Amino acid sequence: MELGKNGGMDEVQMSFSKRIIQRVEKYFSKNGFQTIEYAEEHGELVFSNGRQEVLVKILFEEEVDRVILYDALASVIEKADEYSMVYVAAPRILGEDAETASFLKKGVGLILYDDYGVEERVPAENRFKKPLSRQVQKPVETQSLERSVLRIESMIRELSERVDSLEK
């Protein structure tokens, strides 16, 4: 079977996109969130920790420019009412120069990524600050155990990915 002119590049780009998604997932899993949905055509991930849902719009490197960054900001603002928090994830090279005031003003988080990791440049504002009733709140012990289980699941996924890459 022969690859077309772009066949190899598409595969490299897909691999790159997958790595970025995995980095963002890892960042949120460390904070007790799990991926519940991925809309590939929009580059959007949705995370949940059982009480909150977070939307993250990921901009991949081929899309790097300020206009697209602010389009993504507008896009997540339109959907913000459906989620506890909303973020835009952008390459660090774009985000370093970005005006963070717009993100702060709108309560939208900005996550920057590069080959080495992910950093939350602007924290997202929690849009649903409703206190949980006493009956609905879980004991601290249970919450701690749930976070530990999520961390362990994240580590297992990471180890599995490493084994897969070593096998290849």
HELIX and SHEET records of a PDB file:
HELIX    1   1 GLY A    7  SER A   29  1                                  23    
HELIX    2   2 GLU A   61  GLU A   63  5                                   3    
HELIX    3   3 ARG A   66  LYS A   79  1                                  14    
HELIX    4   4 ALA A   80  GLU A   82  5                                   3    
HELIX    5   5 ARG A   92  GLY A   95  1                                   4    
HELIX    6   6 THR A  100  LYS A  106  1                                   7    
HELIX    7   7 VAL A  140  GLU A  167  1                                  28    
SHEET    1   A 6 GLN A  34  ALA A  39  0                                        
SHEET    2   A 6 GLU A  44  SER A  48 -1                                        
SHEET    3   A 6 GLU A  53  ILE A  58 -1                                        
SHEET    4   A 6 MET A  85  PRO A  91  1                                        
SHEET    5   A 6 GLY A 109  TYR A 113  1                                        
SHEET    6   A 6 VAL A 118  VAL A 122 -1                                        
END                                                                             
